[in-house]
């Protein structure tokens, strides 16, 4: 006999859970430790919007449109709702983000339709992913995979599964299956929830590795113009604009992201490096440290510190072959071992990650391996990466600037960037990041 399986939920599985509270959208009720809490309809709708965007900015305009659609109201109306919620939830429960909106600060530990055990696994996996080591990302990936196996409609878990898989594909050799999983998982997340901000952000990184930097930037600009400013979308723009060679715009995107969410993590450290601002690179380099701070110290002429950091990390045994190769390439360049620098570079065939190709080109430039530099720069450009500012100002390329081949490639990079900047300007990028 055939029949449809029916998902049985407990009362808490039908609610958002945070602190001592359970919020049931279907019943339009708020309970505190099992006891009903009285809420006005407007306060309930505002609270529901907050928990659905927990720890993210909720724009003032979004709140007003949700609570009073197509109705003109004063700021006092919204302020009264926020005050009422703070009286119930606590003064620190809702943070005011000056000029932008509000942020709900109580961690949400359960969502409607998702079993408590599945959501607990999801939160554990997110904590592991935040560590950004190979081991933690593998463990996080497996936990996110468990989440979507238990609940195939869990969009955020699909997005994070894609994020971890993309990271592991990038930094683990012989794991091309991770790229297919990353692409499939992120597309699945967006199919379930086309507006899921983290999925759009994670998809950006995948697009850049696949050589779609301009398309990624255009998609993010169009999304924000249609839906309003989001810190996650600005974080994606930081990376996309940098890979397109738009350094000042990348930094401006980071500033906007940080204004919306001071806790947001972006890749602005890499932008500072390409801008040749090495002190800012070191100051903003957080999390597990691999390569970039060593490269920055070397650029500040503290070669001893740079080589010491590289040697210490290379013997740790916790690096992927790709990351170890990048670090070995820099170390050999700093020590003037030209043939070894070129040989280390030649051992790796990078089908993706054009930004990594640029860093390898930079090492070869340091030992004046001109032909290899030109080849790597051409491959980086073919993969969607350009940054003419760095070619013009980074000391590593100083000895190559008189060579005709290098000048031709520099002109190519600058031409690509002009075309991209014009297209993005026409799509109203500067309304989002300023000039």
Secondary structure by P-SEA (a helix, b strand, c coil): cbbbbbbbbcccccbbbcccbbbbccccccccccbbbbbcaaaaaaaaaaaaaccbbbbaaaaaaaacccccccaaaaaaaaaaaaaacccccccccccccccccccccccccccaaaaaaaaaaaaaaaaccaaaaaaaaaaaaaaaaacccaaaaaaaaaaaaaaaaacccccaaaaaaaaaaaaaaaaaccccaaaaaaaaaaaaaacaaaaaaaaaaaaaaaccccaaaaaaaaaaaaaacaaaaaaaaaaaaaaacccccccaaaaaaaacaaaaaaaacccccccaaaaaaaaacaaaaaaaaaaaaaacccccaaaaaaaaaaaaaaacaaaaaaaaaaaccccccaaaaaaaaaaaaaacaaaaaaaaaaaaaaaccccccccccccccccccccaaaaaaaaaaaaaaaaaaaaaaaacccccccc
